[in-house]
Amino acid sequence: MRILLRPLILCLVMWMAGGSGAWAQDPVFSQFYADPLGLNPALSGVSWAPHIAFNYRNQWTNWAGGTAYETYAASYDQFVEGLNSGFGLSLVSDNQGRGLVKTTGVRGVYAYRVRVEGDFFLQFGLEAGLRQMSYDWDRLIFPDQIDPLNGSVDGNGNTLPTAEQRPKLAQLTYLNVGAGLVAHLPKGYIGFSMRHLNRPAVEVLSNSAQSVDGLPIFFSAHAGWRISLERGNKARNTAFLSPNLLFVKQGAQGQLTGGFYAGLGSFFGGVWYRHAFNNPDALIFSAGVRKGVFKFGYSTDITVSQLAGYRAGWTHEWSLGIFLDQSRSWQEKRRRNRYNNCYELFR
């Protein structure tokens, strides 16, 4: 597995040594609906009652012993009716290249809801937090270390030397600010969000002779519609179908994900297709079950790009949501507040 990882490390080094310096692209979960605060700060409090979410993603499991790319996330959010506001806290840890590049962040989230008319709401969200990025210099492989015959090692298996100088800075912490907006419609939603509005300078490997821009703004746009398959009943566990779209872009990288999410009683599932700017990326299949206040989901990404020829393996995601709106007291509040099922995807 070490041999498979070395080309990956080399690509990362060449990418980080470019004119814009080193920065880690924001992770995006295939089960984006199970990580609402990671998608848009304006989604804080859409469940009314306290909501806790846990997410784990393991990407390309055939590389580096199955741990080449791992992402963890945990969040809490709640709507406070007296303030007409949602509050949340989110933690994210992203591990790229089996510890080569690590990013850990914490952010607080606030959202304010405005009723326009009937079941039409606008919700504005803000987020601010700290993020720490670090990399393991000793595992980097530079172009001047590559031998045409032996790769990055000599005949005895020792790593070849490099003329690159070890920088003083291998870790940094920076402020991260974002905002978002969501429109609640009677049977759907549409929203967008932006992260890194302050464009923090996060370069840890860069050429000082070149100008450096800040971290590229992460932009997302998302929309969905709920089609009820049972008439005359707005209960949570009725059958429904929900087509959804998600578009994300950061710097030159971007992707569009579209598909359907469906629920029947306690069970739910979905089928999605993700396309990058220049190539197809993956087919996504998800399934899960609700039991009381718990909602467990699993999804897998099947690579359909040229990367499939390198046997990168599948990508697995697990999610666990705890929705306290299933208690009797919260269900009564939900009925009084005209609970809007357009967010069935996120509940």
C-alpha positions in Angstrom: 0.0 0.0 0.0 3.0 2.3 0.5 3.8 2.2 -3.2 0.2 3.2 -4.1 0.4 6.1 -1.7 3.6 7.6 -3.1 2.2 8.8 -6.4 -0.6 10.3 -4.5 1.9 12.2 -2.2 3.8 13.3 -5.2 0.7 14.8 -6.8 -0.2 16.5 -3.6 3.3 18.1 -3.4 3.2 19.3 -7.0 -0.2 20.8 -6.3 0.9 22.4 -3.1 4.1 23.8 -4.7 2.0 25.8 -7.2 1.6 29.5 -7.4 -1.4 29.6 -5.1 0.3 27.7 -2.3 -1.2 24.9 -0.3 -4.8 24.6 0.7 -7.1 21.7 1.4 -10.4 21.7 -0.6 -13.4 21.6 1.7 -14.9 18.1 2.0 -18.4 17.4 0.8 -20.4 14.5 2.1 -22.4 12.4 -0.4 -25.1 12.4 2.3 -25.2 16.2 2.4 -28.7 16.1 3.8 -27.3 14.3 6.9 -24.8 17.2 7.6 -27.1 20.3 7.3 -24.7 22.7 9.1 -21.9 21.6 6.8 -24.1 22.5 3.8 -25.6 25.8 4.8 -25.6 27.7 8.1 -29.1 28.9 7.3 -30.3 25.3 7.8 -29.7 25.6 11.6 -32.9 24.8 13.4 -34.9 23.3 10.6 -35.9 20.4 12.8 -37.3 22.8 15.5 -36.2 20.4 18.3 -32.6 19.7 19.3 -30.8 17.8 16.6 -27.4 16.0 16.8 -25.6 14.6 13.8 -22.5 12.4 13.3 -21.0 11.7 9.9 -18.0 9.6 8.6 -16.6 9.3 5.1 -13.9 6.9 3.9 -12.9 7.7 0.3 -11.2 5.3 -2.1 -10.8 2.4 0.2 -8.3 0.5 -2.0 -5.6 3.0 -1.3 -3.3 3.4 1.7 -4.8 0.4 3.6 -8.3 1.8 3.2 -7.6 5.1 5.0 -6.3 7.4 2.3 -9.0 10.0 2.8 -11.2 10.2 5.9 -13.6 12.9 7.1 -15.4 13.1 10.4 -18.1 15.6 11.4 -20.3 16.2 14.4 -22.9 18.9 15.0 -25.7 20.2 17.2 -28.4 22.6 16.3 -31.7 23.8 17.7 -34.4 26.3 17.0 -35.3 28.7 19.8 -38.9 29.8 19.1 -38.8 32.8 21.5 -35.9 34.3 19.5 -37.2 33.0 16.1 -33.6 31.8 15.6 -31.6 28.6 15.1 -28.3 28.0 16.9 -25.7 25.4 16.1 -22.1 24.1 16.7 -20.1 22.1 14.2 -16.9 20.1 14.4 -15.1 18.8 11.3 -11.8 16.8 10.9 -10.4 15.9 7.4 -7.5 13.6 7.0 -5.9 13.5 3.5 -3.2 11.1 2.4 -3.3 9.1 5.6 -2.2 12.0 7.7 -0.2 13.9 5.1 -2.6 16.9 5.3 -4.9 17.3 8.2 -7.6 20.0 8.7 -9.7 20.4 11.8 -12.3 23.0 12.4 -14.9 24.2 14.8 -17.6 26.8 14.1 -20.6 28.4 15.6 -23.8 28.9 13.6 -26.7 31.3 13.8 -29.8 31.5 11.7 -32.8 33.9 11.8 -36.2 33.0 10.3 -38.6 35.4 8.7 -42.1 34.3 7.7 -43.1 35.9 4.4 -46.5 34.4 4.0 -48.2 31.1 5.1 -45.6 28.3 4.7 -43.2 30.6 2.9 -40.1 31.4 5.1 -36.7 33.0 4.5 -33.9 31.9 6.8 -30.6 33.8 6.9 -27.5 32.1 8.4 -24.1 33.2 9.6 -21.1 31.1 10.7 -17.7 31.8 12.2 -15.0 29.6 13.6 -11.4 28.5 13.7 -9.7 26.0 11.5 -6.3 24.4 11.8 -4.3 23.0 8.9 -1.1 20.9 9.2 1.0 18.6 7.1 3.7 16.0 7.6 6.9 17.3 5.9 8.8 14.1 6.4 6.4 12.2 4.2 6.5 14.6 1.2 8.2 13.4 -2.0 9.5 16.2 -4.3 10.3 16.0 -8.0 14.1 16.1 -7.4 13.8 12.9 -5.3 12.5 10.8 -8.2 14.9 8.4 -9.8 13.8 7.0 -13.2 14.7 3.4 -12.1 14.1 3.3 -8.3 11.6 6.0 -7.8 12.1 8.0 -4.6 14.5 5.5 -3.0 18.1 4.4 -3.7 19.3 0.8 -4.3 19.2 0.2 -0.5 15.7 1.4 -0.1 16.7 4.7 1.5 14.7 7.8 0.6 16.6 10.1 -1.7 17.5 13.6 -0.5 15.9 16.8 -1.7 17.2 20.3 -2.1 13.9 21.7 -0.7 14.3 23.5 2.6 12.1 22.6 5.5 9.8 25.6 6.2 9.4 26.9 9.6 5.6 26.7 9.4 4.0 23.3 9.1 0.8 24.2 10.9 -1.4 27.3 11.1 -4.8 28.3 12.5 -7.1 30.8 10.9 -10.5 32.4 11.2 -13.2 31.2 8.8 -16.4 33.2 8.1 -19.5 32.2 6.0 -23.1 33.0 5.3 -26.1 31.4 3.7 -29.8 31.9 2.8 -32.6 29.3 2.5 -36.1 29.9 1.1 -38.7 27.5 2.7 -41.5 26.8 0.2 -44.7 24.8 1.0 -43.3 21.8 -0.9 -39.7 22.6 -1.5 -36.6 24.6 -0.7 -33.9 26.5 -2.4 -30.7 27.9 -0.9 -27.1 28.9 -1.3 -24.1 29.4 1.0 -20.6 30.8 0.9 -17.7 29.9 3.1 -14.2 31.6 3.6 -15.7 35.0 2.9 -12.7 36.6 4.7 -10.3 34.8 2.3 -7.8 33.7 4.9 -4.2 33.2 3.8 -3.5 29.5 4.5 -0.4 28.8 2.4 2.1 26.6 4.2 4.1 25.7 1.1 4.4 28.6 -1.4 6.9 30.5 -3.5 7.4 33.9 -1.8 8.3 35.4 -5.1 4.8 34.8 -6.4 1.6 36.7 -5.3 -0.7 34.6 -3.2 -4.5 34.9 -3.0 -6.5 33.8 0.0 -8.3 30.6 0.4 -10.9 30.3 -2.4 -14.5 30.9 -1.5 -16.5 27.7 -1.2 -19.9 28.2 -2.9 -22.9 25.9 -2.8 -26.4 26.1 -4.2 -29.0 23.5 -3.4 -32.7 22.9 -4.1 -35.3 20.2 -3.6 -38.9 19.4 -3.9 -41.2 17.0 -1.9 -43.8 14.9 -3.6 -46.2 13.2 -1.2 -47.3 9.8 -2.3 -50.1 9.7 0.3 -52.9 12.3 0.3 -54.4 14.0 3.3 -51.7 13.2 5.8 -48.7 15.4 6.8 -47.3 13.0 9.3 -43.5 12.5 9.2 -43.4 8.8 8.1 -45.7 8.9 5.1 -44.4 7.9 1.7 -42.7 10.6 -0.3 -40.3 11.2 -3.2 -37.9 14.1 -3.2 -35.8 15.2 -6.2 -32.7 17.3 -5.2 -29.8 19.1 -6.8 -26.5 20.2 -5.2 -23.9 22.4 -6.9 -20.6 23.2 -5.2 -17.6 25.2 -6.4 -14.2 26.1 -4.8 -11.5 27.7 -7.0 -11.3 25.7 -10.2 -12.9 22.7 -8.7 -16.6 22.0 -8.8 -19.3 19.4 -9.1 -23.0 18.9 -9.6 -25.0 16.2 -7.9 -28.5 15.3 -8.8 -30.9 12.5 -7.8 -33.9 11.3 -5.8 -34.4 10.6 -2.2 -37.5 8.6 -1.1 -39.1 7.4 2.1 -41.6 4.8 3.0 -42.5 4.4 6.7 -39.3 4.0 8.7 -37.2 3.3 5.6 -35.5 5.7 3.2 -33.0 5.6 0.3 -31.7 7.5 -2.7 -29.9 7.3 -6.0 -27.6 10.1 -7.1 -25.2 11.0 -9.9 -22.3 13.4 -9.4 -20.5 15.1 -12.3 -17.3 17.2 -12.0 -16.7 20.1 -14.3 -14.7 18.1 -16.8 -15.7 14.5 -16.2 -18.2 12.2 -14.7 -17.4 11.3 -11.1 -19.6 8.8 -9.3 -22.9 7.0 -8.8 -24.2 7.3 -5.3 -26.6 4.8 -3.6 -28.0 5.4 -0.1 -30.3 3.6 2.3 -31.3 3.9 5.9 -33.8 3.5 8.7 -35.5 5.5 11.4 -36.2 4.1 14.8 -37.6 6.5 17.5 -35.3 9.5 17.7 -32.5 7.8 15.7 -31.9 8.0 12.0 -29.1 5.8 10.6 -27.9 6.1 7.0 -25.3 4.5 4.7 -24.2 5.4 1.3 -21.6 4.3 -1.2 -19.9 6.1 -4.1 -19.1 4.0 -7.2 -16.4 5.8 -9.2 -17.2 6.2 -12.9 -14.4 8.5 -13.8 -11.0 7.4 -15.3 -9.9 6.9 -11.7 -11.8 3.7 -11.7 -9.1 2.2 -13.9 -6.6 2.6 -11.0 -8.8 0.5 -8.7 -9.2 3.2 -6.2 -12.1 1.3 -4.6 -15.5 2.5 -3.4 -16.3 5.3 -1.0 -18.4 4.6 2.1 -20.3 7.0 4.3 -22.2 6.4 7.6 -24.4 8.9 9.3 -26.3 9.0 12.5 -28.9 11.6 13.4 -30.7 12.1 16.7 -33.9 14.0 16.3 -35.6 14.9 19.6 -38.7 16.1 17.9 -40.1 12.6 18.2 -41.0 13.2 21.9 -44.7 13.9 22.6 -44.0 17.4 23.8 -42.1 18.3 20.7 -44.7 16.7 18.4 -47.3 18.9 19.9 -45.2 22.0 19.3 -44.6 20.8 15.8 -48.3 20.7 15.1 -48.9 24.1 16.5 -46.1 25.6 14.5 -47.3 24.3 11.1 -44.4 21.9 10.7 -43.2 22.2 7.1 -42.4 18.8 5.5 -40.4 20.4 2.6 -37.3 19.6 4.8 -38.1 15.8 5.0 -34.7 15.3 3.4 -32.9 16.8 6.4 -35.0 15.2 9.1 
